[in-house]
Amino acid sequence: MSMLQLEKIYQMDSMMSLIMGIFLTVVGSIFMAIANTFMKLGLSDTKKKKYMFTNYSCDMKWYIGFVVYCFGSFLHIIALGFAPASTLAPMNSFGLIANAIVANIYLNEKLGKIEIISTMGIFFGISICACASFLCDPKDDVHFNPINIIESWKNPWYIFYIFVSIFLSFFTLIYLNHQENKIISENEEIYATKRYIELNMYDEKKDDVENGNNLNASLNTKRLSETVNVYPKTIGLSYGFLAGLIGSQCVLEIKEIVAFLNIGLTNKHIYKTPLPHLCFIFLVISIYLQIHFLNLGLTRGDATLVVPTYYVFWTFFGTLGGLVKFNEIENFNFNSILLFLAGFVLTVLFISILAVQEIAFLRKYVDKEVPDISLDNLDIHAQVLQNKKLSKQVILNMGLFPVSLL
């Protein structure tokens, strides 16, 4: 009889831990949504002062939003100590729902049919994923076990996952390097051809040197400022994929750091080993690389294509990595696997739709000087400036870490 009571208490503790992890993730996403609203209000201020470390408005609302966002990110980190990473990865998409609702209330961003359907779809999808987690079979490793997390590097499935991730990353980099070099070569040929034609025009107008120089200067400026070769969509999508793949490792590395901190409470000698420091270095590198490649994607492609690609693959690889790294798949039975897959696919589908709408709203606040003007109608310099502003701010809309100032 006592064993039965202990089993019930154990199952209740496991369920409460899962509920706490989901609750902290949802609350953190709400704080992040409120923070994004303050940042948008700060960006929309017409009085902009440029300081050394930022290109944005130094309005107090922006800094308040940044602090609130840090707090929301901290709640997400704590949540990883209560619930599986594979469960919380889809839950992070709740930030898009919160963004849409808060923006509708405080920024008068109207929710159309697409936004409402996408919001309901994401909510339904993450609810299915949560239900699948509750249907898992309780086992001994359901609780947060820092020893098992640290020893995950001995897991052959996780080693295979890392190998596949590295292979995909290098393959994508090789493809991007080939395409970028190809475009550079084509642009150099076009530039040389234009220059040759302009020099011939200059020689033909020797009779009026002064007027000819002015005319050619204007023609030269106009022609050389035009886009000689537009980047294909595959380049932007590839950068989005690469940023999502690398960024998804942040969730896994943070949970491992939490495990080291948990052990460090009782065993200070853990910090004398190289593993905690290597894990922290990998985390910093992952954060930097995901921002770097996302910025490259946003400057070479349309944000409405790059960002959904980034978000979808970030969620996919974060969930898959949690399943294999922490053996979370062992707690799933057949019914919970089917339910989780259905919820995950539904969530990813509507994430891609709602992310497009969110970026369209964000662009309005990022650059007030070019409202409702497509990038195709802007000159090259304006495109670069707009994409740089957008690329730094977009990190704060992805439910990740407050590192946009990098």
VEXDREN-2710 file (C-alpha; in Angstrom, 1 decimal):
% VEXDREN-2710
k/r/px/py/pz
1/MET/0.0/0.0/0.0
2/SER/2.8/2.4/0.9
3/MET/4.6/1.6/-2.5
4/LEU/1.4/2.6/-4.3
5/GLN/1.2/5.9/-2.4
6/LEU/4.8/6.6/-3.2
7/GLU/4.2/6.0/-6.9
8/LYS/1.3/8.3/-6.9
9/ILE/3.3/11.0/-5.2
10/TYR/6.1/10.5/-7.6
11/GLN/3.8/10.8/-10.6
12/MET/2.3/13.9/-9.1
13/ASP/5.7/15.5/-8.6
14/SER/6.6/14.7/-12.2
15/MET/3.4/16.3/-13.5
16/MET/3.9/19.4/-11.3
17/SER/7.4/19.8/-12.6
18/LEU/6.2/19.6/-16.2
19/ILE/3.4/22.1/-15.4
20/MET/5.9/24.4/-13.8
21/GLY/8.2/24.3/-16.8
22/ILE/5.3/25.1/-19.2
23/PHE/4.0/27.8/-16.9
24/LEU/7.4/29.5/-16.7
25/THR/7.8/29.4/-20.5
26/VAL/4.4/30.9/-21.1
27/VAL/4.9/33.7/-18.5
28/GLY/8.4/34.4/-19.9
29/SER/6.9/34.7/-23.4
30/ILE/4.3/37.2/-22.1
31/PHE/7.0/39.3/-20.6
32/MET/8.9/39.2/-23.9
33/ALA/5.9/40.3/-25.8
34/ILE/5.4/43.2/-23.4
35/ALA/9.1/44.0/-23.9
36/ASN/8.8/44.0/-27.6
37/THR/5.9/46.4/-27.4
38/PHE/8.0/48.9/-25.4
39/MET/10.9/48.5/-27.8
40/LYS/8.6/49.2/-30.8
41/LEU/7.3/52.3/-29.0
42/GLY/10.9/53.4/-28.4
43/LEU/11.8/52.8/-32.0
44/SER/8.8/54.9/-33.2
45/ASP/10.1/57.9/-31.4
46/THR/11.1/60.6/-33.9
47/LYS/13.9/62.0/-31.7
48/LYS/16.7/59.5/-32.2
49/LYS/20.1/59.8/-30.7
50/LYS/23.0/57.5/-31.7
51/TYR/25.2/56.2/-29.0
52/MET/28.3/54.1/-29.2
53/PHE/26.7/50.7/-28.7
54/THR/23.4/51.1/-30.4
55/ASN/21.8/52.5/-33.6
56/TYR/18.3/52.8/-32.1
57/SER/16.4/55.4/-30.2
58/CYS/17.6/55.9/-26.7
59/ASP/14.1/56.5/-25.5
60/MET/13.6/55.1/-22.0
61/LYS/10.8/52.8/-23.2
62/TRP/13.4/50.9/-25.3
63/TYR/15.6/50.3/-22.3
64/ILE/12.6/49.3/-20.1
65/GLY/11.6/46.8/-22.8
66/PHE/15.2/45.4/-22.9
67/VAL/15.3/44.8/-19.1
68/VAL/11.8/43.1/-19.2
69/TYR/13.0/41.0/-22.1
70/CYS/16.0/39.9/-20.1
71/PHE/13.7/38.8/-17.3
72/GLY/11.5/36.8/-19.7
73/SER/14.6/35.1/-21.1
74/PHE/15.7/34.3/-17.5
75/LEU/12.3/32.6/-16.9
76/HIS/12.8/30.5/-20.0
77/ILE/16.2/29.4/-18.7
78/ILE/14.7/28.4/-15.3
79/ALA/11.9/26.5/-17.1
80/LEU/14.5/24.1/-18.7
81/GLY/15.2/22.8/-15.2
82/PHE/11.6/21.6/-14.8
83/ALA/10.5/20.3/-18.2
84/PRO/12.1/18.5/-21.2
85/ALA/13.7/20.7/-23.8
86/SER/11.7/18.9/-26.5
87/THR/8.5/20.0/-24.9
88/LEU/9.5/23.6/-24.2
89/ALA/10.9/24.2/-27.7
90/PRO/7.4/24.3/-29.3
91/MET/6.2/26.2/-26.3
92/ASN/8.5/29.1/-27.1
93/SER/6.3/29.8/-30.1
94/PHE/3.8/31.1/-27.6
95/GLY/5.8/34.4/-27.8
96/LEU/4.4/35.0/-31.3
97/ILE/0.9/34.6/-30.0
98/ALA/1.6/37.0/-27.1
99/ASN/3.2/39.5/-29.5
100/ALA/0.2/39.5/-31.7
101/ILE/-2.2/40.1/-28.8
102/VAL/-0.2/42.7/-27.0
103/ALA/0.5/44.6/-30.2
104/ASN/-3.2/44.6/-31.0
105/ILE/-4.0/46.1/-27.6
106/TYR/-1.3/48.7/-27.2
107/LEU/-0.1/49.4/-30.8
108/ASN/-3.4/49.2/-32.6
109/GLU/-1.9/46.5/-34.9
110/LYS/-5.1/45.0/-36.3
111/LEU/-5.5/41.3/-36.2
112/GLY/-6.8/40.1/-39.6
113/LYS/-8.2/36.7/-40.4
114/ILE/-4.7/35.3/-41.2
115/GLU/-3.3/36.5/-37.8
116/ILE/-6.3/35.1/-35.9
117/ILE/-6.3/31.7/-37.6
118/SER/-2.5/31.5/-37.2
119/THR/-2.7/32.4/-33.5
120/MET/-5.4/29.8/-32.8
121/GLY/-3.4/27.2/-34.8
122/ILE/-0.2/27.8/-32.8
123/PHE/-2.1/27.7/-29.5
124/PHE/-3.9/24.5/-30.6
125/GLY/-0.5/23.0/-31.7
126/ILE/1.4/23.7/-28.5
127/SER/-1.6/22.5/-26.5
128/ILE/-1.4/19.2/-28.3
129/CYS/2.3/19.0/-27.6
130/ALA/1.7/19.7/-23.9
131/CYS/-1.0/17.0/-23.8
132/ALA/1.4/14.5/-25.4
133/SER/3.9/15.3/-22.7
134/PHE/1.4/14.5/-20.0
135/LEU/0.6/11.1/-21.6
136/CYS/4.3/10.0/-21.3
137/ASP/5.1/7.0/-19.2
138/PRO/6.7/8.1/-15.9
139/LYS/10.2/6.6/-15.4
140/ASP/13.1/7.2/-13.2
141/ASP/14.7/9.7/-15.4
142/VAL/11.7/12.0/-15.7
143/HIS/13.1/14.2/-13.0
144/PHE/15.8/16.7/-13.7
145/ASN/19.0/14.7/-13.3
146/PRO/22.1/16.8/-13.9
147/ILE/24.4/13.8/-14.0
148/ASN/22.4/12.2/-16.9
149/ILE/22.4/15.5/-18.7
150/ILE/26.2/15.9/-18.5
151/GLU/26.8/12.4/-19.6
152/SER/24.6/12.9/-22.7
153/TRP/27.8/13.2/-24.7
154/LYS/28.1/9.4/-24.4
155/ASN/24.7/9.0/-26.0
156/PRO/25.3/7.5/-29.6
157/TRP/22.1/9.1/-30.9
158/TYR/23.2/12.5/-29.7
159/ILE/26.6/12.0/-31.3
160/PHE/24.8/11.1/-34.6
161/TYR/22.6/14.2/-34.2
162/ILE/25.7/16.4/-33.8
163/PHE/27.4/14.7/-36.8
164/VAL/24.3/15.3/-39.0
165/SER/24.1/19.0/-37.8
166/ILE/27.8/19.6/-38.6
167/PHE/27.4/17.9/-42.0
168/LEU/24.4/20.0/-42.9
169/SER/26.1/23.2/-41.7
170/PHE/29.2/22.6/-43.8
171/PHE/27.2/21.6/-46.8
172/THR/25.1/24.8/-46.5
173/LEU/28.3/26.9/-46.1
174/ILE/29.9/25.3/-49.2
175/TYR/26.7/26.0/-51.2
176/LEU/26.5/29.6/-49.9
177/ASN/30.2/30.2/-50.7
178/HIS/29.8/28.9/-54.2
179/GLN/26.7/31.0/-54.9
180/GLU/28.3/34.2/-53.4
181/ASN/31.4/33.8/-55.4
182/LYS/29.3/33.2/-58.5
183/ILE/27.4/36.4/-57.9
184/ILE/30.5/38.4/-57.2
185/SER/32.1/37.1/-60.5
186/GLU/29.0/38.0/-62.5
187/ASN/28.8/41.4/-60.9
188/GLU/32.5/42.1/-61.7
189/GLU/31.9/41.2/-65.3
190/ILE/28.8/43.5/-65.5
191/TYR/30.7/46.3/-63.8
192/ALA/33.6/46.0/-66.2
193/THR/31.3/46.0/-69.2
194/LYS/29.4/49.1/-68.0
195/ARG/32.7/50.8/-67.3
196/TYR/34.0/50.0/-70.8
197/ILE/30.8/51.5/-72.3
198/GLU/31.1/54.6/-70.2
199/LEU/34.7/55.2/-71.2
200/ASN/33.8/54.9/-74.9
201/MET/31.0/57.4/-74.4
202/TYR/33.5/59.7/-72.7
203/ASP/35.9/59.5/-75.7
204/GLU/33.2/60.3/-78.1
205/LYS/32.4/63.6/-76.4
206/LYS/35.9/65.1/-76.3
207/ASP/34.5/68.3/-77.9
208/ASP/32.7/69.3/-74.6
209/VAL/34.9/67.9/-71.9
210/GLU/33.3/69.7/-69.0
211/ASN/29.7/68.8/-69.9
212/GLY/30.8/65.3/-70.9
213/ASN/32.3/64.8/-67.5
214/ASN/29.3/66.0/-65.7
215/LEU/27.0/63.8/-67.8
216/ASN/29.2/60.7/-67.4
217/ALA/29.5/61.3/-63.7
218/SER/25.7/61.3/-63.4
219/LEU/25.4/58.3/-65.6
220/ASN/28.1/56.5/-63.7
221/THR/26.6/57.2/-60.4
222/LYS/23.2/56.1/-61.5
223/ARG/24.4/52.9/-63.2
224/LEU/26.8/51.8/-60.6
225/SER/24.2/52.4/-57.8
226/GLU/21.8/50.0/-59.4
227/THR/21.5/46.4/-58.3
228/VAL/23.6/44.5/-60.9
229/ASN/22.6/41.1/-59.6
230/VAL/19.8/40.3/-57.2
231/TYR/20.5/37.5/-54.6
232/PRO/18.4/34.4/-55.3
233/LYS/15.8/33.4/-52.7
234/THR/17.8/30.2/-52.0
235/ILE/20.6/32.2/-50.4
236/GLY/18.4/34.0/-47.9
237/LEU/16.6/30.7/-47.1
238/SER/19.9/28.9/-46.7
239/TYR/21.2/31.5/-44.2
240/GLY/17.9/31.3/-42.3
241/PHE/18.3/27.5/-42.2
242/LEU/21.9/27.8/-41.0
243/ALA/20.9/30.3/-38.3
244/GLY/18.0/28.1/-37.1
245/LEU/20.2/25.0/-37.0
246/ILE/23.0/26.7/-35.0
247/GLY/20.6/28.7/-32.8
248/SER/18.7/25.6/-31.7
249/GLN/21.8/24.3/-29.9
250/CYS/21.5/27.2/-27.5
251/VAL/18.5/25.5/-25.8
252/LEU/20.5/22.3/-25.3
253/GLU/23.6/24.1/-24.1
254/ILE/21.7/26.2/-21.6
255/LYS/20.1/23.1/-20.1
256/GLU/23.5/21.6/-19.7
257/ILE/24.8/24.8/-18.0
258/VAL/21.8/24.6/-15.7
259/ALA/22.9/21.0/-14.8
260/PHE/26.4/22.2/-14.0
261/LEU/25.0/25.0/-11.8
262/ASN/22.8/22.4/-10.0
263/ILE/25.8/20.2/-9.3
264/GLY/27.9/23.2/-8.3
265/LEU/25.5/23.9/-5.4
266/THR/26.9/20.8/-3.6
267/ASN/30.1/20.2/-5.4
268/LYS/32.3/23.2/-6.1
269/HIS/35.0/21.1/-7.7
270/ILE/32.8/20.7/-10.9
271/TYR/33.9/24.2/-11.9
272/LYS/37.6/23.1/-11.9
273/THR/36.8/20.7/-14.8
274/PRO/36.9/21.9/-18.4
275/LEU/33.4/20.8/-19.2
276/PRO/31.4/23.7/-17.8
277/HIS/33.7/26.3/-19.4
278/LEU/33.6/24.5/-22.8
279/CYS/29.8/24.4/-22.6
280/PHE/29.7/28.1/-21.9
281/ILE/32.1/28.8/-24.8
282/PHE/30.0/26.7/-27.1
283/LEU/26.9/28.7/-26.0
284/VAL/28.5/32.1/-26.7
285/ILE/29.7/30.8/-30.1
286/SER/26.3/29.5/-31.0
287/ILE/24.6/32.8/-30.0
288/TYR/27.1/34.8/-32.1
289/LEU/26.9/32.6/-35.1
290/GLN/23.1/32.4/-35.2
291/ILE/23.0/36.3/-35.1
292/HIS/25.7/36.5/-37.7
293/PHE/24.1/34.2/-40.2
294/LEU/20.6/35.6/-39.6
295/ASN/22.0/39.1/-40.3
296/LEU/23.5/37.8/-43.5
297/GLY/20.3/36.2/-44.5
298/LEU/18.3/39.4/-43.8
299/THR/20.7/41.5/-45.9
300/ARG/20.6/39.1/-48.8
301/GLY/16.9/38.0/-48.8
302/ASP/13.4/39.0/-47.9
303/ALA/12.8/38.9/-44.1
304/THR/9.3/37.4/-44.7
305/LEU/11.1/34.3/-46.1
306/VAL/14.3/34.2/-44.0
307/VAL/12.6/34.7/-40.5
308/PRO/10.0/31.9/-40.9
309/THR/12.7/29.6/-42.2
310/TYR/14.9/30.5/-39.2
311/TYR/12.0/30.0/-36.7
312/VAL/10.8/26.7/-38.1
313/PHE/14.2/25.0/-38.2
314/TRP/15.1/26.5/-34.8
315/THR/12.0/24.8/-33.3
316/PHE/12.6/21.6/-35.3
317/PHE/16.2/21.0/-34.4
318/GLY/15.7/22.3/-30.8
319/THR/12.9/19.7/-30.3
320/LEU/14.9/16.9/-32.0
321/GLY/18.0/17.7/-30.1
322/GLY/16.1/17.5/-26.8
323/LEU/14.7/14.2/-27.7
324/VAL/18.1/12.6/-28.5
325/LYS/20.4/14.4/-26.1
326/PHE/18.4/13.9/-22.9
327/ASN/16.8/10.6/-23.9
328/GLU/13.4/12.2/-23.6
329/ILE/12.0/10.0/-26.3
330/GLU/12.2/7.0/-23.9
331/ASN/9.4/8.6/-21.9
332/PHE/7.0/8.7/-24.9
333/ASN/4.7/5.9/-25.7
334/PHE/3.1/5.3/-29.1
335/ASN/0.1/7.5/-28.5
336/SER/2.1/10.4/-27.1
337/ILE/4.5/10.2/-30.0
338/LEU/1.7/10.5/-32.6
339/LEU/0.0/13.3/-30.6
340/PHE/3.3/15.2/-30.2
341/LEU/4.1/14.9/-33.9
342/ALA/0.7/16.1/-34.9
343/GLY/1.0/19.1/-32.5
344/PHE/4.5/19.9/-33.6
345/VAL/3.7/19.9/-37.4
346/LEU/0.6/22.1/-36.7
347/THR/2.7/24.5/-34.6
348/VAL/5.5/24.8/-37.2
349/LEU/2.9/25.3/-40.0
350/PHE/1.3/28.3/-38.3
351/ILE/4.6/29.7/-37.0
352/SER/5.7/30.2/-40.6
353/ILE/2.5/32.1/-41.4
354/LEU/2.3/34.3/-38.3
355/ALA/6.1/35.1/-38.4
356/VAL/5.6/36.7/-41.9
357/GLN/2.9/38.9/-40.5
358/GLU/4.9/39.8/-37.4
359/ILE/7.9/40.8/-39.5
360/ALA/5.7/43.0/-41.7
361/PHE/4.6/44.9/-38.6
362/LEU/8.1/45.1/-37.2
363/ARG/9.5/46.6/-40.4
364/LYS/7.1/49.6/-39.9
365/TYR/8.7/50.4/-36.5
366/VAL/12.3/49.6/-37.4
367/ASP/12.5/52.3/-40.1
368/LYS/9.9/55.0/-39.9
369/GLU/11.6/56.9/-42.7
370/VAL/10.6/54.5/-45.4
371/PRO/7.0/53.4/-44.4
372/ASP/5.1/51.1/-46.7
373/ILE/7.9/51.1/-49.3
374/SER/9.0/47.8/-50.6
375/LEU/12.8/47.1/-50.7
376/ASP/12.7/46.9/-54.5
377/ASN/11.9/50.6/-54.7
378/LEU/14.8/51.7/-52.4
379/ASP/18.3/52.4/-53.4
380/ILE/21.1/50.1/-52.3
381/HIS/22.3/52.2/-49.4
382/ALA/18.7/52.5/-47.9
383/GLN/18.3/48.7/-48.3
384/VAL/21.4/48.0/-46.4
385/LEU/20.5/50.4/-43.6
386/GLN/17.0/49.1/-43.3
387/ASN/18.1/45.4/-43.3
388/LYS/20.7/46.1/-40.6
389/LYS/18.1/47.7/-38.3
390/LEU/15.7/44.9/-39.0
391/SER/18.2/42.1/-38.5
392/LYS/19.3/43.4/-35.1
393/GLN/15.7/43.9/-33.8
394/VAL/14.4/40.6/-35.2
395/ILE/16.3/38.6/-32.6
396/LEU/14.2/40.1/-29.9
397/ASN/11.0/38.8/-31.6
398/MET/12.2/35.2/-31.8
399/GLY/11.9/34.3/-28.1
400/LEU/15.6/33.8/-27.7
401/PHE/18.2/35.9/-25.8
402/PRO/18.6/39.7/-25.4
403/VAL/21.8/39.8/-27.5
404/SER/20.6/42.0/-30.4
405/LEU/23.3/44.6/-29.5
406/LEU/25.9/42.2/-30.7
END
